[in-house]
Amino acid sequence: MKSDLCRDNTLFEIPDLDGKSEQDVLNTLGRPESEPLFTQDQSHQTESLPKYLVYPASLEKHVKLDDLRIKIINFGEGSLSWSRLRC
């Protein structure tokens, strides 16, 4: 299978967080910022939609670039059954 290298199949491993519990990660990075999520049309608000939006953690204060490990993944077509991602 041919796969292009892009953000959708590239991960960064952070060794200092590897093996830590969720609580330890929260203690290190702090609680993530979040806010309620609503549809513009309330008639489309269903139980299957997420209740809130969680912003990504900022790693700049906690991780040195030299400590990151790059991982390349490929979930194949199975994870793209509804759409085709473009990088």
LINFENWO-V448333 format. One record per helix or strand of 3 or more residues. SS is the DSSP state (a for helix, b for strand). FROM is the first residue (numbers start at 0). LEN is the number of residues. If there is no record, write none. Layout:
ss,from,len
SS,FROM,LEN
SS,FROM,LEN
This chain:
ss,from,len
a,6,3
b,9,5
a,14,3
a,21,8
b,33,3
a,41,3
b,51,3
a,64,3
b,67,5
a,75,5
